[in-house]
Amino acid sequence: MTFSDEEIERYARHLVLAEIGGPGQQRLSAARVCLIGLGGVGAPAALYLAAAGVGTLRLVDDDAVALSNLQRQIAFDVADIGRPKVEAGAEALTGLNPHVRIEPIAERLTKANAARLVEGSDIVIDGTDDFATRFAVNAACVAAGVPLISGALGRWGGQVGVFAGRPCYRCFVPAAPPEAETCARVGVVGALAGVIGSMAALEAIKITVGAGAPLTGRLLIYDGLAATARTVLIAADPACPVCQSGDSLRRRPA
């Protein structure tokens, strides 16, 4: 794969990084990332992945842009209100980087269609806010051997983790909490979405190019009010109904 003069200028800050360089940028250009949910986590993550030159971004979301989204979902503007998020998002991402292929899918991910929606992806980013969807995404990723990056936020705090085979997300959250909080219920400061979404995008870039130590089997917990972060290990659950058969991680794209 060769880059045009315009692409060389566009990705110049990547090309001079020892951990990325030409080979890493080629891996990014060949990568396929699936974003489940184009909301607080998915919208900023998609923008940074498009800017980074990820070759294909699959956007999965059945929602339409609402005025209340604009406080934190920076891929959209006032003119997008009422439009499908994947349609408005695809337009914004293409405007940012026309070299990226966008696959907009206006569907809600369920247990029935999860395998089809993640099929062919090298990495999946889950930014949804309900546990039924998170569990379905996780099961599909484990079955397909695809690394899952999970991001979540609420109020002033957020978290990002990478699940690749064992432990899986279901080891971390065996069952949906009885009083699960949502941003609509408890609120969220808008800038936090940019922090967590950018972290999710950064993990996807690291995995793709083979740089540093991804958060595999770890959870980064960020406290925006205190301006602190900590990382905790996630243990594999020997009784996990999803991943107990073993690690099925597919290696990063060549």
N, C-alpha and C positions, 0 to 999 in steps of 0.2 A: 504494500500500500504506500503510495506516495502522496505528499501534500502539495497543494497549489501554493503559489506565493502568498495569496490572501490567507490561506489556512496557516501558513508558517508565521505570518504576522499575528494572526488571531491567537494562536497557541504559544506565542513566544515565551511567556513566563512559565509554561509547563516544559517547553523543550529545553530550557536551561537548567531545570531541576534535575539533580543527579538521580532521584528516585523515579522520575517519569521519563524525561528525554523523548527521543524519537520512538523507541520501542514501546514505551508506556502510552504515548499518545496514540500509537497505532492500536494498542489493545483497547483504549477508550473508544476509538472510532469503530471498532468491531464489536463492541459490547452491546448487549440488549438488557435494558433495565425496565422492569415492570413496576409501576407505582400504583398501589391500591389505595385509592382515596386521594383527591386533589384538594385537600383542605389545609389546615394549619401546618401540618408536617409536609404533606405532599407538594403543595404549591411552591414553597421556597426550595425544596429539594429538587424539584423538576427544573427550576430556573438555573440552579447551579450545575446540574448535570448537563443541561443543554449548553450552558456557557463553557463547560469543560470539554465538550465535543463528544459526549457519549453517542454512539452511532444510531441507536434506536431507543426511543422512550415510548413505552406502552402505558397509556393513561386509562385507568379503569375507575369510573365513577358515574353513578346514575343521577347525581344531583344537579340542580341549576344554581347559578350564582345568585346570592341574596345580598341585600344591602348590609346585613349584619356580618357577612363574610369579609368585607373590605377592611375591617379593623386589623386583620392579621394575614389574610390570604392574598399576598402581594402579586400574584400572577394575573389578577383581575382588576378592572376599574369600573367606574359607574356605568359606562356604556354597555358592560357585559351583564348587567343585572337581568335575570330572566333567561339568559342563554345557558345551554348545557355547559357544565364546567369543562368537560373534555374538549368541547368545541372552542370555547374561549381560551382555554389553556393551550391547545394546539396552535392557535393563532399567535399567542404571545411568545411561545417557545420558538416557532418558526421565524418570527420577527427578530428574536434574539440571535438565533443561529440557524440559518437556512440549510446548513450541512447535516443537521440532525433529522432523522426520519421519525415522525410522530405517528403513533397508532392510537387514535382515540377510540375508546370502547365505552359507550354509554350504557353500562350494565352495573347492577349491584352484585358484587361477588357473594356467592352462596356455596354451600357444600356441594350442590349439584353442578355448578359451573366452574368451581375453583381450579380444577386440574386443567381445564381448557384455557382459562385466562392466564395462568402462569406458564403454560407450555412454551418452550423455546426461549425462556428468559435465562439470563446468566445470573441475575440478582433480582430479588423482589424487595421493595420497600413498602412496608405496611404502615400507613398513617391513619388508619380508621379509628373510630372511637367507640366501637361496641365489641364485646368479647365473642359473640357468635361469629362475626366476620373474622376476627383475629384468629380464632381457633381453626376456621376453615382455611385461611391462608396458610397457617402453620402446617396443617396436615398435608396440603397440596405441595408445599415446598419440601417437606420431609420425603414425601413419596417420589418427588421429581429429583431430589438431590440438589436443590437450589438453595444457596444461602439466603436467609431472611434477615432483613434489617427492620427492626421494630422501633417506632418512635411514638411517644405519648407525651401529653402535656396537660396542665390544668393549673388554674390560679397563677402562681409564680414559679412553678417548678416543672421539670420535665425529665425524661429518661430516654436513652437510646441503648439498644442491645443488638448483638449479632448472633443469630442462631443458625448453626450449620450442622445438621445431623443431630448429634447428642452433645449437650442438652438442647432440647427444643423449647419453643415458647410455652408449650403445655407443661414442661417440667417446672418452669418458672411460675406459671399460673395454672394450677390443675383444674380449677373451676371458676366460673364467673363469680365475682364478689356479689353478695346479696344487695348491697347498696352501692353499686358502681356509679362513680361520678362522671359527669360529662361537662364539657365547657359551657354548654347552654345552661346547666344547672348551677355550677359553681363559679363560672367566669374564668377568664384567662387574659393576661396582659399580652397585647398583640405582638410586641417585639420578641417574646419568648418563642413564638412559632418560628421566627427566623433563626433563632439559636438552635433549636432542636432539628428543624428541617435541614439546616446547613450541616449539622453533625451527621445526620443520616446520609447526606450526599457525600460528605468526606469519607465516611466508612465505605461507601460504594466505590469511590475512586481508589481508595487504598487496596481494597480487595481486587479490583480489576487490574491494577498495575503491579500488585505485589509489593507494596510499600509499607514499612512499619509493622505495627502489631494491631490488627483490627480487634474490635471488641468481641471477638468470638468467645462465647461462653461467659461473657462479662456484661454487666449493666453499668452504664455511666449515668449517675443521678446528679442533676444540676438544680441548685437552689438559686433562683434569680434574686430573691430578696437579700440573701446573705452573700451573694456573689461567690459561692463555693461549689465545688464538685467533688464527688467521690466515686470510686469504682468498686463494685462488689462482684464476687464470683458467683456463678449460677451452677448449682450441682445438678447432674443428671438424675432423674427419678427412675429407679429401677422398675417401678410399677407403671411408668408412663404408658398410656394406651397408644401413643402415636409413634414414639421413637425407640421403644425398648428393644426392637429387633436389631439395632446397631446403627452406626454412623453411615449415612448415605451421601455425605457431602460430595458434590461434584466439584472438581478443582476449578480454579478461576479460569476464565477464557484465555486461550493462547493468543 
